[in-house]
Amino acid sequence: MTIQQLEATCKQVRRDIINMTADAGSGHPGGSLSATEILVALYFHKMKVDPTNPHDPGRDRLVLSKGHAAPGLYAVLARKGYFDPEEMKHFRQLHSILQGHPDMKKCPGVDASTGSLGQGASIATGMALGAKHAGNPCHVYALLGDGECQEGLIWEAAMAAAHYELDNLTFILDNNGLQIDGSNCQVLSLGDLPAKFAAFGFHVIELAEGNDMAQVVDALNQPAAEGKPTCIICHTVKGKGVSFMENQAGWHGKAPNNEQREQALKE
């Protein structure tokens, strides 16, 4: 896909996120909207995946460590062809394949069940280590939230990833600056994240505009540093694309009503 085609896909995915959360009356639109470019670039540009063979052992993997951003992942999987987009109308309903957080036993294309913050980084590290031992050439990606990086287990996983020289592992950090209770700085300051990941032994790439598709694609296209895991830190906007949601912590886990849905879809 061209950059323009990827951007058009992002618009569709954002519409899907708004409709899913509005239909359900619950969900997490803010962090799904901020991560849209990352998810679209991964599935429609970078990752080696086949929706007709979702369990291919050689496929690349994504672990959505910030599992509350499930609407964004579901929209991308639907538009990629893993399941009928009509399924999105059943988001968060009892027995739906699209639960509030990703369930790999229910939803095709989901590589790990996530939701308890911090655990996805360890799952992805284990996947990458297992692939190394098996001689599997796949690449493993983990999408992390910035508030999630207040979890100690993120840093335990980072130590292990560097120790085992997992150059087949990439952490992507959706750094939108906000979490459910306010700004990261108010809740628990994260300090200098690029310096921290570098100190933990990662090859670090920092994007000033993590919602700029060209920047995201360029970062994903950079070759891995031999013997080092990679961390791509994307400075994004929470609620990106919807004026009344942008940079508002209150939209972390609140669904739009019908009037707000219409305004968001027009935008």
Salt bridges, closest charged atoms under 4 A:
ASP16 OD2 - ARG79 NE 2.84
ASP23 OD1 - ARG261 NH2 2.94
GLU37 OE1 - ARG14 NH2 2.81
GLU86 OE1 - LYS89 NZ 2.91
ASP111 OD1 - ARG59 NH2 2.99
ASP167 OD1 - LYS132 NZ 2.50
ASP174 OD2 - LYS66 NZ 2.59
GLU206 OE2 - HIS235 NE2 2.66
